[in-house]
Amino acid sequence: MSGAAELVALERISVHFALGGGGLLGGRRRVLRAAQDVSFSIAEGETLALVGESGSGKSTLGNVVAGLQVPTAGRMRFRGKEMDRPTWKAARRAIQIVFQDPFSALDPRMPVSDIIAEPLRIQGSAGRVARQERAAELVQQVGLPRDALNRYPHEFSGGQRQRIAIARALAPAPALIVADEPLSALDVSIQSQILNLMKDLQEQHRLSYLFISHDLAVVNHLVDRVAVLYLGRLVEVAPRADLFATPSHPYTQALLDSVPRIGVRRRHRTIRGEMPSPLNPPPGCVFHPRCPKAQEICRVEPPQLASAPGRTTQLAACHFKD
């Protein structure tokens, strides 16, 4: 967002997982590169979407931002300070997460009042009475009746459980919520309700969101900027309106072509083949085996994330940007 202060910034973040090999059985150790040299920032009050196919590294990066995954390389800043152990302690309240499946994310043995108040109890930031008062305030903010406080997760629908999860994330008054596919487990009729709730809460609390999704139709209604991931690499970053109107990267173009639009004839820029394994990513541009524009340079030289011609706010990692 123009003029807004930077809240969170990732600089050249990589996340690798060692798989198999070594030990008593020997064998070659393999490395899964879930994310590679990813850099982006989120401003105060901004919503940034991470989009891409399954396996592109979206949730891994969301976990890094939420403090649930330690990166292999790179740095993360929060309000201008590099994230070390003391900084993370302060950031625990300011960065919360909402998971994809609200049923598995909620403890079935706890009443809603204790679920919502749990972050405050863990942080030791309020007494029991204050925690219960906060839970009662939040359950109404997310559109649930007050008597929901004494009930258990199994007594609610999927959409209601996601409201409870959002209320829990709001309990410590965070600045940023990582929303990891928060709508994908819900019925389509409920998705719009949760989407509108998130927008209303953002205005009330001046929240920032890292919104992780594969649904570009949803993204178009909520976010300010979009970051497109492919095989753990950032291939395009742009303001939402610019990306939907004039996508620069061939992968982004194909993703947008797959979104149904009423009254708009669909172009058929389909992506051929399947995403390669992150255990053995292609050399050069990782998208080149599936790209209709690929030439020899794409097979040997990784493209840098840079401005597209005439578009200073739109970055793309492609040797042949449109």
C-alpha positions as CSV (number, residue, x, y, z in Angstrom):
1,M,0.0,0.0,0.0
2,S,1.4,3.4,-1.0
3,G,2.8,5.3,2.0
4,A,2.1,2.6,4.6
5,A,4.9,1.5,6.8
6,E,6.5,-1.9,6.3
7,L,5.2,-4.6,8.7
8,V,6.9,-7.8,7.6
9,A,9.7,-8.4,5.1
10,L,11.3,-11.6,3.9
11,E,14.7,-11.4,2.2
12,R,16.0,-14.3,0.1
13,I,14.2,-16.9,2.3
14,S,14.9,-20.6,1.4
15,V,13.5,-23.6,3.1
16,H,15.0,-27.0,2.4
17,F,14.1,-30.4,3.9
18,A,16.6,-33.3,3.9
19,L,15.1,-36.6,3.0
20,G,16.4,-40.1,3.4
21,G,20.0,-41.2,2.9
22,G,22.8,-41.1,5.4
23,G,22.7,-42.9,8.7
24,L,23.4,-46.6,9.1
25,L,21.7,-47.5,5.8
26,G,23.8,-45.0,3.8
27,G,22.6,-43.9,0.4
28,R,22.5,-40.5,-1.2
29,R,20.8,-37.7,0.9
30,R,18.1,-35.9,-1.1
31,V,17.1,-32.3,-0.5
32,L,13.5,-31.0,-1.1
33,R,13.7,-27.3,-1.9
34,A,10.3,-26.1,-0.7
35,A,11.2,-22.4,-1.1
36,Q,14.2,-20.8,-2.8
37,D,15.4,-17.2,-2.5
38,V,11.9,-15.7,-1.9
39,S,11.6,-12.0,-1.0
40,F,8.5,-10.0,-0.4
41,S,7.1,-7.5,2.1
42,I,3.7,-6.7,3.7
43,A,2.7,-3.2,4.7
44,E,0.6,-2.1,7.6
45,G,-3.1,-2.7,6.7
46,E,-2.2,-4.5,3.5
47,T,-3.4,-7.9,2.2
48,L,-0.8,-9.8,0.2
49,A,-1.9,-13.0,-1.6
50,L,0.4,-16.0,-2.2
51,V,-1.0,-18.0,-5.1
52,G,0.1,-21.0,-7.1
53,E,-0.5,-24.7,-7.7
54,S,-0.4,-27.3,-4.9
55,G,3.2,-27.9,-4.0
56,S,4.4,-24.4,-5.0
57,G,5.6,-23.6,-1.4
58,K,2.7,-21.3,-0.3
59,S,2.1,-22.9,3.1
60,T,5.8,-23.3,3.8
61,L,6.3,-19.6,3.4
62,G,3.2,-18.9,5.5
63,N,4.7,-21.0,8.3
64,V,7.9,-19.1,8.1
65,V,6.0,-15.8,8.5
66,A,4.0,-17.3,11.5
67,G,7.2,-18.6,13.2
68,L,6.2,-22.2,12.7
69,Q,9.1,-23.0,10.3
70,V,12.7,-22.0,10.6
71,P,14.1,-21.0,7.2
72,T,17.3,-22.7,5.9
73,A,18.6,-19.4,4.7
74,G,17.5,-15.7,4.5
75,R,16.3,-13.1,6.8
76,M,12.9,-11.9,8.1
77,R,12.2,-8.4,9.5
78,F,9.3,-7.3,11.7
79,R,8.6,-3.6,11.9
80,G,12.2,-3.0,10.7
81,K,13.9,-5.3,13.2
82,E,15.5,-8.5,12.2
83,M,13.8,-11.5,13.7
84,D,16.0,-13.0,16.4
85,R,14.9,-14.9,19.6
86,P,14.0,-11.7,21.6
87,T,12.2,-10.2,18.6
88,W,10.2,-13.3,18.0
89,K,9.0,-13.3,21.6
90,A,7.4,-9.9,21.0
91,A,6.1,-10.9,17.6
92,R,4.2,-13.9,18.9
93,R,1.3,-11.8,19.8
94,A,1.5,-9.6,16.6
95,I,1.5,-12.5,14.1
96,Q,-1.3,-15.1,14.3
97,I,-2.4,-17.9,11.9
98,V,-5.8,-19.3,10.7
99,F,-5.5,-22.8,9.3
100,Q,-7.3,-24.4,6.3
101,D,-9.3,-27.0,8.3
102,P,-11.1,-25.4,11.2
103,F,-12.2,-28.8,12.6
104,S,-8.7,-30.1,13.1
105,A,-7.4,-26.7,14.2
106,L,-9.8,-26.6,17.2
107,D,-9.4,-28.7,20.4
108,P,-12.6,-30.8,20.6
109,R,-12.2,-31.1,24.4
110,M,-12.3,-27.3,25.0
111,P,-15.4,-25.0,25.1
112,V,-15.3,-22.1,22.7
113,S,-14.6,-19.6,25.4
114,D,-11.3,-21.4,26.3
115,I,-10.4,-21.9,22.7
116,I,-10.6,-18.2,21.9
117,A,-8.8,-17.2,25.2
118,E,-6.1,-19.8,24.8
119,P,-3.5,-17.5,23.1
120,L,-3.9,-15.0,26.0
121,R,-3.5,-17.9,28.6
122,I,-0.3,-19.1,26.9
123,Q,1.2,-15.7,26.7
124,G,0.2,-14.9,30.3
125,S,-1.0,-11.5,29.3
126,A,-4.4,-11.5,31.1
127,G,-6.2,-13.1,34.1
128,R,-9.0,-15.5,33.7
129,V,-11.8,-13.0,34.0
130,A,-10.2,-10.7,31.5
131,R,-9.7,-13.6,29.1
132,Q,-13.3,-14.6,29.3
133,E,-14.4,-11.0,28.7
134,R,-12.2,-10.9,25.7
135,A,-13.7,-14.2,24.4
136,A,-17.2,-12.8,24.8
137,E,-16.3,-9.7,22.9
138,L,-14.7,-11.6,20.0
139,V,-17.4,-14.2,19.6
140,Q,-19.9,-11.4,18.8
141,Q,-17.4,-9.6,16.5
142,V,-17.2,-12.7,14.3
143,G,-21.0,-13.1,14.1
144,L,-21.7,-15.9,16.6
145,P,-24.3,-15.8,19.5
146,R,-23.0,-15.3,23.0
147,D,-24.2,-18.8,24.0
148,A,-21.6,-20.2,21.6
149,L,-19.0,-19.6,24.4
150,N,-20.2,-22.7,26.4
151,R,-20.4,-25.0,23.4
152,Y,-17.9,-27.3,21.8
153,P,-16.5,-27.4,18.2
154,H,-18.5,-30.4,17.1
155,E,-21.7,-28.5,17.7
156,F,-20.9,-26.0,14.9
157,S,-20.9,-26.0,11.1
158,G,-17.7,-25.6,9.2
159,G,-18.2,-21.9,8.6
160,Q,-19.0,-21.3,12.3
161,R,-15.8,-23.2,13.3
162,Q,-13.8,-21.0,11.0
163,R,-15.3,-18.0,12.7
164,I,-14.2,-19.4,16.0
165,A,-10.7,-19.9,14.6
166,I,-10.6,-16.3,13.4
167,A,-11.8,-15.1,16.8
168,R,-8.9,-17.0,18.4
169,A,-6.4,-15.4,16.1
170,L,-7.8,-12.0,17.0
171,A,-7.6,-12.6,20.8
172,P,-4.0,-11.1,21.3
173,A,-4.9,-8.1,19.0
174,P,-2.4,-9.0,16.2
175,A,-1.1,-6.8,13.5
176,L,-0.8,-9.6,10.9
177,I,-2.9,-12.8,10.3
178,V,-1.5,-15.6,8.1
179,A,-4.7,-17.0,6.5
180,D,-3.7,-20.4,5.0
181,E,-6.4,-21.4,2.6
182,P,-9.1,-20.3,5.1
183,L,-12.0,-20.8,2.6
184,S,-11.1,-24.0,0.8
185,A,-12.7,-26.4,3.3
186,L,-16.0,-24.5,3.3
187,D,-19.0,-24.6,1.0
188,V,-19.1,-22.0,-1.7
189,S,-22.2,-20.3,-0.1
190,I,-20.2,-19.9,3.2
191,Q,-17.0,-18.7,1.6
192,S,-18.4,-15.3,0.7
193,Q,-19.6,-14.8,4.3
194,I,-16.1,-15.5,5.7
195,L,-14.5,-13.4,3.1
196,N,-16.8,-10.4,4.0
197,L,-16.1,-11.0,7.7
198,M,-12.3,-10.9,7.1
199,K,-12.7,-7.6,5.1
200,D,-14.8,-6.1,7.9
201,L,-12.4,-7.2,10.6
202,Q,-9.5,-5.7,8.6
203,E,-11.2,-2.3,8.6
204,Q,-12.1,-2.5,12.3
205,H,-8.6,-3.6,13.5
206,R,-6.4,-2.3,10.7
207,L,-5.1,-5.8,10.2
208,S,-2.6,-7.0,7.6
209,Y,-3.2,-10.4,5.9
210,L,-0.9,-12.9,4.2
211,F,-3.7,-14.7,2.3
212,I,-2.7,-18.0,0.9
213,S,-4.9,-19.4,-1.8
214,H,-5.1,-21.2,-5.1
215,D,-8.5,-19.6,-5.9
216,L,-7.8,-16.5,-8.0
217,A,-11.5,-15.5,-8.1
218,V,-11.4,-15.1,-4.3
219,V,-8.1,-13.3,-4.4
220,N,-9.5,-10.7,-6.8
221,H,-12.1,-9.7,-4.2
222,L,-9.8,-9.4,-1.1
223,V,-6.2,-8.5,-1.7
224,D,-4.1,-5.5,-2.5
225,R,-1.1,-7.3,-4.1
226,V,-0.5,-10.7,-5.4
227,A,2.7,-12.8,-5.3
228,V,2.8,-15.8,-7.6
229,L,4.8,-18.9,-6.7
230,Y,6.0,-21.7,-8.9
231,L,8.1,-24.6,-7.5
232,G,9.1,-22.6,-4.5
233,R,10.2,-19.6,-6.6
234,L,8.6,-16.2,-6.9
235,V,7.7,-15.6,-10.5
236,E,5.6,-12.5,-10.3
237,V,4.6,-9.8,-7.8
238,A,2.2,-7.0,-8.7
239,P,-0.8,-4.9,-7.5
240,R,-4.0,-6.9,-7.8
241,A,-5.5,-4.8,-10.5
242,D,-2.4,-4.8,-12.7
243,L,-1.8,-8.5,-12.4
244,F,-5.4,-9.4,-13.4
245,A,-5.4,-6.8,-16.2
246,T,-1.9,-7.4,-17.7
247,P,-0.1,-10.5,-16.3
248,S,3.6,-10.5,-17.2
249,H,4.7,-14.1,-16.5
250,P,3.4,-17.0,-18.8
251,Y,2.6,-19.0,-15.6
252,T,0.4,-16.1,-14.3
253,Q,-1.2,-15.8,-17.7
254,A,-2.2,-19.4,-17.7
255,L,-3.5,-19.4,-14.1
256,L,-5.7,-16.4,-15.0
257,D,-7.0,-18.1,-18.1
258,S,-8.2,-21.0,-16.1
259,V,-10.5,-18.7,-14.0
260,P,-14.1,-18.8,-15.4
261,R,-15.5,-15.4,-16.3
262,I,-19.1,-14.7,-17.2
263,G,-19.4,-13.1,-20.6
264,V,-15.7,-13.4,-21.3
265,R,-14.4,-15.8,-23.9
266,R,-11.7,-17.9,-22.4
267,R,-8.2,-18.0,-24.0
268,H,-6.6,-21.3,-24.1
269,R,-3.1,-20.7,-22.8
270,T,-3.1,-24.0,-20.9
271,I,0.0,-25.2,-19.0
272,R,1.3,-28.5,-20.4
273,G,2.6,-31.3,-18.3
274,E,2.9,-31.4,-14.5
275,M,5.0,-29.4,-12.0
276,P,8.4,-31.0,-11.7
277,S,9.5,-32.4,-8.3
278,P,11.1,-30.0,-5.9
279,L,13.6,-32.8,-5.2
280,N,15.0,-32.3,-8.7
281,P,14.0,-28.8,-10.0
282,P,14.9,-28.0,-13.7
283,P,18.0,-25.9,-14.4
284,G,17.6,-22.3,-15.6
285,C,14.1,-21.1,-15.3
286,V,12.1,-23.7,-13.3
287,F,9.1,-23.1,-15.5
288,H,10.8,-23.7,-18.8
289,P,9.7,-27.3,-19.3
290,R,6.0,-26.2,-19.4
291,C,6.4,-22.7,-20.9
292,P,5.2,-22.0,-24.4
293,K,7.8,-19.2,-24.7
294,A,10.8,-21.2,-23.6
295,Q,14.1,-20.7,-25.6
296,E,17.6,-21.8,-25.0
297,I,18.4,-19.1,-22.5
298,C,15.6,-20.3,-20.3
299,R,17.1,-23.7,-20.0
300,V,20.5,-22.4,-18.7
301,E,20.0,-19.0,-17.0
302,P,17.6,-18.4,-14.2
303,P,15.7,-15.1,-14.8
304,Q,15.7,-12.4,-12.1
305,L,12.6,-10.8,-10.6
306,A,12.6,-7.4,-12.3
307,S,10.1,-4.8,-13.6
308,A,8.2,-5.6,-16.7
309,P,8.6,-3.1,-19.6
310,G,6.7,0.0,-18.7
311,R,5.4,-1.4,-15.4
312,T,7.5,-0.2,-12.5
313,T,5.2,-1.8,-9.8
314,Q,5.0,-5.1,-11.6
315,L,7.9,-7.6,-11.2
316,A,8.3,-10.8,-13.1
317,A,11.0,-13.5,-13.3
318,C,10.9,-14.1,-17.1
319,H,13.4,-13.5,-19.9
320,F,10.5,-12.7,-22.2
321,K,8.1,-10.6,-20.2
322,D,5.0,-9.2,-21.9
